[in-house]
Amino acid sequence: MNRPPITPKRVLIAIAVLLLLSSQLPTGAATAIGSIPRSFVGFISKPASILHRMSATLRPGRTNAPDFTPGGELADQLAQANVYIDTLEQEILELRDVSQSLAQIDALLDLGGIRLIGANVLGFNGDLENPIITIGVGESSGLREGLAVVWGAGLVGRVISTSAQTADVQLVTAADTKLQVRIAQPVRDGVTEPLPAFIQVADDGRSFITEDFAVDAPVEVGDLVHLADDSWQFRARGFIVGVVTEAIDHPDRPYLNKYVVIRPTLPLPSLTRVAVLVPVD
């Protein structure tokens, strides 16, 4: 009978089987085994250790199941991983918002004849009736009264006074503000035309209202409100004043008009950065 040839692969398989079997023996059985050359012991010690750890997990009565109980190490690691994933998801959403704002502002502005001057917000006066922020650029950067201040695609306000290095900006939500706007769907369908409207600041000082739309006017929650006011700087027209958050039948004229509430898309009093639309002379 022909025996199969002895190859290095067969030798290693045989050693692995023997080591796996020997790992099941009681510790005292080792004394019954004759002396083994040191070179051989050194050669097989590492795989023996690995195989022993593997076999130990298979022995009856010895289980090392993952500990997912509350307070366990793996449960804590899983909780940390979930928090990290939630943080990444939030950052992705924020980046998506920034990307959309950049796309909108790119569509709004033909930068020929205009410079966007970035500025840090230095402070807020805390007055809801006459809200004013101070920014860290001024006349030395070309600022003057009446210039529009924006952030992303959103309208912030208008410069009302300047010094060499700073300027005061009255927010668009100042009391008695009335604006001519156009209300449009966030994604244009090419059929529905933007609706012209006049809006005014509500009593809460944080939103705008309009009561002039007919009850069947196609104004819906989520529509964007764009500046279209001739009294503002030309380049500011088209920037977003806010978004429709409520469009209901008018409480006093339910069969005639809609009552529409608009909120700014930006947290105006808490902004830390803005940009000023400065004409190129």
C-alpha positions, 0 to 999 in steps of 0.5 A: 500500500502506498503511503501519502507523502509527508509534506510540511503542511501535513506535519503542521496539521498533525501537530495542531491536532495533537496540541488540541487533544493535549490541551484537553488533558489534565495538568498532571498528565504533563508529567507522564510525557517524556522530555521534549527537545527545547528547540521543538518546544520553542517552535510550537509554543506560540501556536500551542498557546493560541490553540489552548485559548481556543480550546478553553472556550469550548470546554464544558462549564467554561463560557466567555459570552460577551457581557451586554448587561447594563453596566458591562464593558461591552454595553458601555462601548456600544453606548459610546459608539451610538453616541458617536454615530449620533454626533456624526449624523448631526454633523452631516446634517449641519454640513448639508445645511451649509452646502444648501446655503452656499448653493442658494447664495451662489444662485442669488448673487452675481458677484460682479460689482459686489464684495462679501465682507465677512465679520465677527459679531461683537455683541447684541443689545438684547432689545427685541423691539430694536434689535442691534448687533455690532460687527467687527468691520467698518468704514475701513472695509468699505461699509456704509449705512444702508448696506445689507447684511446676510449669512448664507442665503438668509437676510440678517439686517441692514447697517445703520451706523459705522465707525472706522472698525465696527458697524451697527446692524439693525436686525430685520425683525425690528419692530414696525418692519414692513417688507415687500417679499415673494413667497415661493416653493422651496423647490421650483416646479417651473409652473407655480409663480412666486406670490408677492406679499407685504409682511410685518413683524409680529408682536412677539418680535421674532416672526412675521405675519401677513393677512392679505392672502385669499383663503385659496392662495397656494401658500403652504408651510415650508414655503420660502420668503424672499426679499423683493423690497425696492427700499433695500439694496438691489443685491439683497433682493432674493435673499431669504427672509424666512420660512412659512411655519403656519398658513391657516384660515384667518380667525376673523375672516375664515372664508376670505383670507389666510393668516400666514406666519413666517419665521426667520431661517437664522437665529438672528440674535445669536449669530457669531458671523455675518457678511456685508454686501459691499459694492465695488466702486 
